[in-house]
Amino acid sequence: MTDHDKQKEIKPEIESREKRKTLKKIGVGVGVLTGISALPEQWIPPMVGQMVMPAHAQTSLVSLHDPCDSVLLDGDMSTNGLHIRVSGFVTPPTANLTATIVCTPAPAGSVTTVNVATAADGTFMADNIPILGQAGMIRVNITTTVSGATGTSHCSVDVPDPSNGD
């Protein structure tokens, strides 16, 4: 076989490789153009019609403000009982949630628990809560929770001592 014959055999093999490379490039180009033509002319942000949260997360968006507010209405260390007012609020404002107010006299006495509902503006108030204690009661510690809201609120009322002029 002569050199000329060898070149004839190699040449068709080289041409067929070049054709394959060219066809691959054309195929990639057509794929890219097809993909680009499927895209919209202008990007539009996706529209979310409704967002559904799991049940345990639905109530966690409301939170109870801490501390609560408390006011002594009547009574002092010389009496066996007194009356207080406790108020607070939740955010965002949410109506008809049950606020549970637990009042514990110190150093001793009967624990008083009161339930009230939150108003449309998220506030709640328990007025004239009777606290049964004993003479020498120095403080009423108050803990508030609201069903459907996160957090716990704490406040206290100091009981005045009439012997000190309080």
Steps between C-alpha positions, in 0.01 A plus 500: 500500500633837405504818700231639274268205580558542874401867479176404319405261785580757777320788325144348514551417870605860579209640298250280683636617844471862392143440384409347840649796686314741275169313548546500878558876498191552286295280738614696805424829324149385405438386861608835639282691253202278581547561872533876456192519279293329774583775753259793540611835362484662843543335840190514716526420873300194601161566654424329830125471539493357849751404762404208721683450824500184711257505793773528764640812331169678447466611862865583553463833318316657795716590799421613853661825614713467813469639767130528576362803686366465852341745746404460864139619537458456877654327799832505682723280719260532794209338311434137408409582145526759228385572144717553193463579131713322239521598133712421196492455126596276211652596166378505234160595645288186516152467651348215702815334626481375859738678738566302818617712792649319801546710817716359779521688832836506681605378744179293524138494393258349251590500131234677292453417130288716270422453128409794275476542122710734290319788331515586129799728568687210668465636855364318803419610855382327815366756743440464874669158538460391865824377657458300819810503711583569859613799694862564408456432128778702332453431129278336240693332219308478173559270202294538184472271198276534195376199304608529139787736583865442575664620818420549865454832673608574857428790733439558869323728743676611817266519796546819708587484870281750692739498795764662275261762371464328157 
